[in-house]
Amino acid sequence: MTTGERIVFLREERGISQKELAALLHITAATLSRYENDIYQPKLEFLCQMCKVLNTTSDFLLGFSLQYEPQHSPKSEDISLTADEKKLLNIYHNLSAENKIRTEERMLALLEMQT
């Protein structure tokens, strides 16, 4: 598998559209398409950002490892997340501190409305 194919694999595994991933990475969908089609190769700083957003390792993206999930402590392995939950966590991770607070406030308001 090429680096681009691995990016596509992870994006689809995480249930993220190309447009959504491009927004999370602060690039255009056209640029992401070039990475996915191996027209561009990611620079080191961008590779690190992509690993964070896709919750993977650089070893996997570069083809040095078949393990695409980063190693976690035993406690975090006990929690099983759906693809949608992982997607939301990736988005949340990329928010500013101020927007994380806003997100929590909105989620609590929605929870109150639901009950």
mmCIF file of the C-alpha atoms, coordinates in Angstrom:
data_MODEL
# 
_entry.id   MODEL 
# 
loop_
_atom_site.group_PDB 
_atom_site.id 
_atom_site.type_symbol 
_atom_site.label_atom_id 
_atom_site.label_alt_id 
_atom_site.label_comp_id 
_atom_site.label_asym_id 
_atom_site.label_entity_id 
_atom_site.label_seq_id 
_atom_site.pdbx_PDB_ins_code 
_atom_site.Cartn_x 
_atom_site.Cartn_y 
_atom_site.Cartn_z 
_atom_site.occupancy 
_atom_site.B_iso_or_equiv 
_atom_site.pdbx_formal_charge 
_atom_site.auth_seq_id 
_atom_site.auth_comp_id 
_atom_site.auth_asym_id 
_atom_site.auth_atom_id 
_atom_site.pdbx_PDB_model_num 
ATOM 1   C CA . MET A 1 1   ? 0.000   0.000  0.000  1.00 0.00 ? 1   MET A CA 1 
ATOM 2   C CA . THR A 1 2   ? 1.281   3.503  -0.819 1.00 0.00 ? 2   THR A CA 1 
ATOM 3   C CA . THR A 1 3   ? 1.140   6.466  1.558  1.00 0.00 ? 3   THR A CA 1 
ATOM 4   C CA . GLY A 1 4   ? -1.839  7.821  -0.361 1.00 0.00 ? 4   GLY A CA 1 
ATOM 5   C CA . GLU A 1 5   ? -3.671  4.503  -0.158 1.00 0.00 ? 5   GLU A CA 1 
ATOM 6   C CA . ARG A 1 6   ? -3.021  4.410  3.582  1.00 0.00 ? 6   ARG A CA 1 
ATOM 7   C CA . ILE A 1 7   ? -4.483  7.911  3.971  1.00 0.00 ? 7   ILE A CA 1 
ATOM 8   C CA . VAL A 1 8   ? -7.602  6.823  2.065  1.00 0.00 ? 8   VAL A CA 1 
ATOM 9   C CA . PHE A 1 9   ? -7.832  3.631  4.139  1.00 0.00 ? 9   PHE A CA 1 
ATOM 10  C CA . LEU A 1 10  ? -7.659  5.550  7.429  1.00 0.00 ? 10  LEU A CA 1 
ATOM 11  C CA . ARG A 1 11  ? -10.054 8.252  6.265  1.00 0.00 ? 11  ARG A CA 1 
ATOM 12  C CA . GLU A 1 12  ? -12.632 5.647  5.276  1.00 0.00 ? 12  GLU A CA 1 
ATOM 13  C CA . GLU A 1 13  ? -11.951 3.588  8.439  1.00 0.00 ? 13  GLU A CA 1 
ATOM 14  C CA . ARG A 1 14  ? -12.657 6.701  10.509 1.00 0.00 ? 14  ARG A CA 1 
ATOM 15  C CA . GLY A 1 15  ? -15.800 7.495  8.519  1.00 0.00 ? 15  GLY A CA 1 
ATOM 16  C CA . ILE A 1 16  ? -14.504 10.888 7.405  1.00 0.00 ? 16  ILE A CA 1 
ATOM 17  C CA . SER A 1 17  ? -15.182 12.330 3.964  1.00 0.00 ? 17  SER A CA 1 
ATOM 18  C CA . GLN A 1 18  ? -12.384 13.800 1.896  1.00 0.00 ? 18  GLN A CA 1 
ATOM 19  C CA . LYS A 1 19  ? -13.868 17.273 2.358  1.00 0.00 ? 19  LYS A CA 1 
ATOM 20  C CA . GLU A 1 20  ? -14.103 16.822 6.154  1.00 0.00 ? 20  GLU A CA 1 
ATOM 21  C CA . LEU A 1 21  ? -10.528 15.590 6.443  1.00 0.00 ? 21  LEU A CA 1 
ATOM 22  C CA . ALA A 1 22  ? -9.268  18.454 4.307  1.00 0.00 ? 22  ALA A CA 1 
ATOM 23  C CA . ALA A 1 23  ? -11.035 20.920 6.629  1.00 0.00 ? 23  ALA A CA 1 
ATOM 24  C CA . LEU A 1 24  ? -9.539  19.245 9.715  1.00 0.00 ? 24  LEU A CA 1 
ATOM 25  C CA . LEU A 1 25  ? -6.076  19.514 8.148  1.00 0.00 ? 25  LEU A CA 1 
ATOM 26  C CA . HIS A 1 26  ? -6.658  23.121 7.003  1.00 0.00 ? 26  HIS A CA 1 
ATOM 27  C CA . ILE A 1 27  ? -5.992  22.280 3.357  1.00 0.00 ? 27  ILE A CA 1 
ATOM 28  C CA . THR A 1 28  ? -8.165  22.130 0.247  1.00 0.00 ? 28  THR A CA 1 
ATOM 29  C CA . ALA A 1 29  ? -9.879  18.934 -0.861 1.00 0.00 ? 29  ALA A CA 1 
ATOM 30  C CA . ALA A 1 30  ? -7.818  19.169 -4.061 1.00 0.00 ? 30  ALA A CA 1 
ATOM 31  C CA . THR A 1 31  ? -4.576  19.126 -2.076 1.00 0.00 ? 31  THR A CA 1 
ATOM 32  C CA . LEU A 1 32  ? -5.777  16.153 -0.029 1.00 0.00 ? 32  LEU A CA 1 
ATOM 33  C CA . SER A 1 33  ? -6.688  14.383 -3.259 1.00 0.00 ? 33  SER A CA 1 
ATOM 34  C CA . ARG A 1 34  ? -3.116  14.883 -4.472 1.00 0.00 ? 34  ARG A CA 1 
ATOM 35  C CA . TYR A 1 35  ? -1.802  13.285 -1.270 1.00 0.00 ? 35  TYR A CA 1 
ATOM 36  C CA . GLU A 1 36  ? -4.263  10.403 -1.591 1.00 0.00 ? 36  GLU A CA 1 
ATOM 37  C CA . ASN A 1 37  ? -3.271  9.834  -5.212 1.00 0.00 ? 37  ASN A CA 1 
ATOM 38  C CA . ASP A 1 38  ? 0.458   10.014 -4.382 1.00 0.00 ? 38  ASP A CA 1 
ATOM 39  C CA . ILE A 1 39  ? 0.975   13.094 -6.543 1.00 0.00 ? 39  ILE A CA 1 
ATOM 40  C CA . TYR A 1 40  ? 2.297   14.973 -3.479 1.00 0.00 ? 40  TYR A CA 1 
ATOM 41  C CA . GLN A 1 41  ? 4.238   13.441 -0.600 1.00 0.00 ? 41  GLN A CA 1 
ATOM 42  C CA . PRO A 1 42  ? 3.532   14.968 2.827  1.00 0.00 ? 42  PRO A CA 1 
ATOM 43  C CA . LYS A 1 43  ? 6.272   17.043 4.449  1.00 0.00 ? 43  LYS A CA 1 
ATOM 44  C CA . LEU A 1 44  ? 7.280   16.110 7.994  1.00 0.00 ? 44  LEU A CA 1 
ATOM 45  C CA . GLU A 1 45  ? 5.234   18.761 9.825  1.00 0.00 ? 45  GLU A CA 1 
ATOM 46  C CA . PHE A 1 46  ? 2.144   17.946 7.759  1.00 0.00 ? 46  PHE A CA 1 
ATOM 47  C CA . LEU A 1 47  ? 2.671   14.216 8.298  1.00 0.00 ? 47  LEU A CA 1 
ATOM 48  C CA . CYS A 1 48  ? 2.655   14.803 12.068 1.00 0.00 ? 48  CYS A CA 1 
ATOM 49  C CA . GLN A 1 49  ? -0.567  16.804 11.814 1.00 0.00 ? 49  GLN A CA 1 
ATOM 50  C CA . MET A 1 50  ? -2.184  14.093 9.684  1.00 0.00 ? 50  MET A CA 1 
ATOM 51  C CA . CYS A 1 51  ? -1.188  11.431 12.218 1.00 0.00 ? 51  CYS A CA 1 
ATOM 52  C CA . LYS A 1 52  ? -2.900  13.384 14.998 1.00 0.00 ? 52  LYS A CA 1 
ATOM 53  C CA . VAL A 1 53  ? -6.077  13.970 13.014 1.00 0.00 ? 53  VAL A CA 1 
ATOM 54  C CA . LEU A 1 54  ? -6.290  10.359 11.797 1.00 0.00 ? 54  LEU A CA 1 
ATOM 55  C CA . ASN A 1 55  ? -5.168  8.939  15.154 1.00 0.00 ? 55  ASN A CA 1 
ATOM 56  C CA . THR A 1 56  ? -2.388  6.866  13.648 1.00 0.00 ? 56  THR A CA 1 
ATOM 57  C CA . THR A 1 57  ? 1.387   6.586  13.575 1.00 0.00 ? 57  THR A CA 1 
ATOM 58  C CA . SER A 1 58  ? 3.846   7.937  11.046 1.00 0.00 ? 58  SER A CA 1 
ATOM 59  C CA . ASP A 1 59  ? 5.237   4.409  10.764 1.00 0.00 ? 59  ASP A CA 1 
ATOM 60  C CA . PHE A 1 60  ? 1.898   3.233  9.381  1.00 0.00 ? 60  PHE A CA 1 
ATOM 61  C CA . LEU A 1 61  ? 1.485   6.144  6.960  1.00 0.00 ? 61  LEU A CA 1 
ATOM 62  C CA . LEU A 1 62  ? 5.019   5.652  5.642  1.00 0.00 ? 62  LEU A CA 1 
ATOM 63  C CA . GLY A 1 63  ? 4.651   1.888  5.303  1.00 0.00 ? 63  GLY A CA 1 
ATOM 64  C CA . PHE A 1 64  ? 6.991   0.807  8.114  1.00 0.00 ? 64  PHE A CA 1 
ATOM 65  C CA . SER A 1 65  ? 4.256   -0.826 10.176 1.00 0.00 ? 65  SER A CA 1 
ATOM 66  C CA . LEU A 1 66  ? 1.005   -2.656 9.579  1.00 0.00 ? 66  LEU A CA 1 
ATOM 67  C CA . GLN A 1 67  ? -0.424  -1.422 12.888 1.00 0.00 ? 67  GLN A CA 1 
ATOM 68  C CA . TYR A 1 68  ? -2.433  1.708  12.212 1.00 0.00 ? 68  TYR A CA 1 
ATOM 69  C CA . GLU A 1 69  ? -3.801  2.298  15.708 1.00 0.00 ? 69  GLU A CA 1 
ATOM 70  C CA . PRO A 1 70  ? -1.348  3.966  18.087 1.00 0.00 ? 70  PRO A CA 1 
ATOM 71  C CA . GLN A 1 71  ? -0.461  2.055  21.249 1.00 0.00 ? 71  GLN A CA 1 
ATOM 72  C CA . HIS A 1 72  ? -2.675  3.034  24.182 1.00 0.00 ? 72  HIS A CA 1 
ATOM 73  C CA . SER A 1 73  ? -2.528  2.437  27.867 1.00 0.00 ? 73  SER A CA 1 
ATOM 74  C CA . PRO A 1 74  ? -4.682  -0.464 29.120 1.00 0.00 ? 74  PRO A CA 1 
ATOM 75  C CA . LYS A 1 75  ? -7.339  1.926  30.456 1.00 0.00 ? 75  LYS A CA 1 
ATOM 76  C CA . SER A 1 76  ? -7.999  3.526  27.066 1.00 0.00 ? 76  SER A CA 1 
ATOM 77  C CA . GLU A 1 77  ? -8.193  0.100  25.397 1.00 0.00 ? 77  GLU A CA 1 
ATOM 78  C CA . ASP A 1 78  ? -11.169 -0.712 27.612 1.00 0.00 ? 78  ASP A CA 1 
ATOM 79  C CA . ILE A 1 79  ? -13.212 1.989  25.876 1.00 0.00 ? 79  ILE A CA 1 
ATOM 80  C CA . SER A 1 80  ? -14.596 0.952  22.510 1.00 0.00 ? 80  SER A CA 1 
ATOM 81  C CA . LEU A 1 81  ? -15.495 3.875  20.247 1.00 0.00 ? 81  LEU A CA 1 
ATOM 82  C CA . THR A 1 82  ? -17.587 3.803  17.107 1.00 0.00 ? 82  THR A CA 1 
ATOM 83  C CA . ALA A 1 83  ? -16.323 5.422  13.905 1.00 0.00 ? 83  ALA A CA 1 
ATOM 84  C CA . ASP A 1 84  ? -18.664 8.382  14.501 1.00 0.00 ? 84  ASP A CA 1 
ATOM 85  C CA . GLU A 1 85  ? -17.322 8.854  18.044 1.00 0.00 ? 85  GLU A CA 1 
ATOM 86  C CA . LYS A 1 86  ? -13.743 8.749  16.789 1.00 0.00 ? 86  LYS A CA 1 
ATOM 87  C CA . LYS A 1 87  ? -14.611 11.289 14.117 1.00 0.00 ? 87  LYS A CA 1 
ATOM 88  C CA . LEU A 1 88  ? -16.106 13.654 16.709 1.00 0.00 ? 88  LEU A CA 1 
ATOM 89  C CA . LEU A 1 89  ? -13.099 13.249 19.001 1.00 0.00 ? 89  LEU A CA 1 
ATOM 90  C CA . ASN A 1 90  ? -10.733 14.059 16.140 1.00 0.00 ? 90  ASN A CA 1 
ATOM 91  C CA . ILE A 1 91  ? -12.718 17.202 15.342 1.00 0.00 ? 91  ILE A CA 1 
ATOM 92  C CA . TYR A 1 92  ? -12.834 18.181 19.033 1.00 0.00 ? 92  TYR A CA 1 
ATOM 93  C CA . HIS A 1 93  ? -9.091  17.628 19.373 1.00 0.00 ? 93  HIS A CA 1 
ATOM 94  C CA . ASN A 1 94  ? -8.449  20.255 16.682 1.00 0.00 ? 94  ASN A CA 1 
ATOM 95  C CA . LEU A 1 95  ? -10.648 22.943 18.257 1.00 0.00 ? 95  LEU A CA 1 
ATOM 96  C CA . SER A 1 96  ? -9.207  25.901 20.132 1.00 0.00 ? 96  SER A CA 1 
ATOM 97  C CA . ALA A 1 97  ? -9.594  25.897 23.925 1.00 0.00 ? 97  ALA A CA 1 
ATOM 98  C CA . GLU A 1 98  ? -12.361 28.494 23.631 1.00 0.00 ? 98  GLU A CA 1 
ATOM 99  C CA . ASN A 1 99  ? -14.287 26.440 21.079 1.00 0.00 ? 99  ASN A CA 1 
ATOM 100 C CA . LYS A 1 100 ? -13.897 23.300 23.211 1.00 0.00 ? 100 LYS A CA 1 
ATOM 101 C CA . ILE A 1 101 ? -15.686 25.155 26.020 1.00 0.00 ? 101 ILE A CA 1 
ATOM 102 C CA . ARG A 1 102 ? -18.418 26.286 23.616 1.00 0.00 ? 102 ARG A CA 1 
ATOM 103 C CA . THR A 1 103 ? -18.811 22.727 22.359 1.00 0.00 ? 103 THR A CA 1 
ATOM 104 C CA . GLU A 1 104 ? -19.199 21.357 25.881 1.00 0.00 ? 104 GLU A CA 1 
ATOM 105 C CA . GLU A 1 105 ? -21.791 24.025 26.719 1.00 0.00 ? 105 GLU A CA 1 
ATOM 106 C CA . ARG A 1 106 ? -23.817 23.201 23.612 1.00 0.00 ? 106 ARG A CA 1 
ATOM 107 C CA . MET A 1 107 ? -23.619 19.472 24.270 1.00 0.00 ? 107 MET A CA 1 
ATOM 108 C CA . LEU A 1 108 ? -24.860 19.960 27.838 1.00 0.00 ? 108 LEU A CA 1 
ATOM 109 C CA . ALA A 1 109 ? -27.730 22.132 26.570 1.00 0.00 ? 109 ALA A CA 1 
ATOM 110 C CA . LEU A 1 110 ? -28.703 19.447 24.043 1.00 0.00 ? 110 LEU A CA 1 
ATOM 111 C CA . LEU A 1 111 ? -28.563 16.800 26.751 1.00 0.00 ? 111 LEU A CA 1 
ATOM 112 C CA . GLU A 1 112 ? -30.854 18.858 28.977 1.00 0.00 ? 112 GLU A CA 1 
ATOM 113 C CA . MET A 1 113 ? -33.342 19.315 26.103 1.00 0.00 ? 113 MET A CA 1 
ATOM 114 C CA . GLN A 1 114 ? -33.289 15.576 25.468 1.00 0.00 ? 114 GLN A CA 1 
ATOM 115 C CA . THR A 1 115 ? -34.277 14.597 29.018 1.00 0.00 ? 115 THR A CA 1 
# 
